[in-house]
Amino acid sequence: MKRFLLSVALVLPMLKSLNAQQHTTADSIREKMQWFADAKLGIFIHWGIYSVNGVDESWSFHNRKISYTDYMQQLKGFTAKNYHPEEWAALIKESGARYAVMTTKHHDGVALWDSKLSKLDIANSTPAKRDVLTPLYNALRQQGIKAGAYFSLIDWSYPDYPQFLKDSSRYDAKKDPARWQRFLNFYEGQLKEVMQQYNPDLWWFDGDWEHSAEEWEAVKIRKMLTGHNPNTIINGRLQAYGDYDTPEQNFPVSRPHYNWWELCMTINNNWGYHPDDTNFKTPYEVITIFADAVSNGGNMLLDIGPAEDGTIPAEEVNVLKELGAWNKKHAPAIFNTVAGIPAGHFYGPTTLSKDSTTLYLFLAGNVNGQVMVKGLVNNIKKISVSGNGQQLTHKVVGKISWSAVPGLVYIDVPANVQDKYMTVLALELDGKIKLYRGKGGFLTNE
Ligand code: GLC
């Protein structure tokens, strides 16, 4: 939403960052990307002083909705007094997510760890008076959840950072390289603190659009992070020096052809805690969006925005729990799978087992009667309903004896097997999936 407030001039560089792997070859990172490809679901956490008044994270002062002074007053109200990181981690686990990405520092420059390089941190400048990251990362890892660090490259508070408010900058980095260098030393120093203290499994950079790869020293940063931990994954917001792409809020309609991608999405319309925003997505909406992402070979990074005391809004808890129950029921159809068959064969999302011998069909809404699959060359050994194992019958319609074009598979789906959100069917095939992709000519290659 806030993106609409940005000037058009900012849009182009943002689109450019869609080419995350421009500077890395897929083969060189394939191995370390495997857990990410298998994980499918991550939980994003936006927690910071903006939750005190429930205003837009960082953007509220940048866009002059409130003054910088009023924004920073929120430091005094950040208590974390009901913060139970083990409960957060347990909820994340329950959602089915296999990784979590926590804001370590947003564009406002407020660090959530005890930074030796700045007083602007939760430990030194708020009543919470402690590093809130250590217990969370420990709790996540105890649950077997990979721990990711969101880190804003932008730091609108730092006196040597050029940009500040939307219409007032401090200076031009190109004209004062010495001053820019002071910022670089600071930001690279803070990065090092996070790297050394938490050794993130994944780095989620943000804000790269304000400077070029050269200015951010992206090559050096990538080297430093992967030098420290060769398996760490870097998102696509390091000016084309990342490992995967990060479409934000906007759902791709045609299948992205990047090797790895992740849709980051809010549950209401905001990243951080915003009690005035009650436009929550329903569990059904979140589940269908998630299934669509997985079907297209992507992940979903679903955001929650806890209140300043550490309470996660009830509506968000509910979405995570409902999603979790659905994930648990249909786990084999979702996790450790690969992207499904191309559009046109089935009206809905699909996934495939890694060996491509099981095809999973995701049925949106209530299906009363039959669903149909087109162009399936294989014979079907068995069709079962995911989560309850009931076997279903099917018939092949319109198979012409003298043509190699496969008939249409119609599967009977009785009302009593329907999932409250999305029913999933598992089709066990007689071998690796083979599809007829022709235009209906009687030879398979037509
Ligand atoms: C945008 C916003 C930021 C938010 C992020 C999450 O880049 O600048 O406020 O944290 O998206 O994807």
Residues whose N, C-alpha, C, O or C-beta is under 5 A from the ligand:
A	BS01	GLC	E57 D206 E248 C264 W271
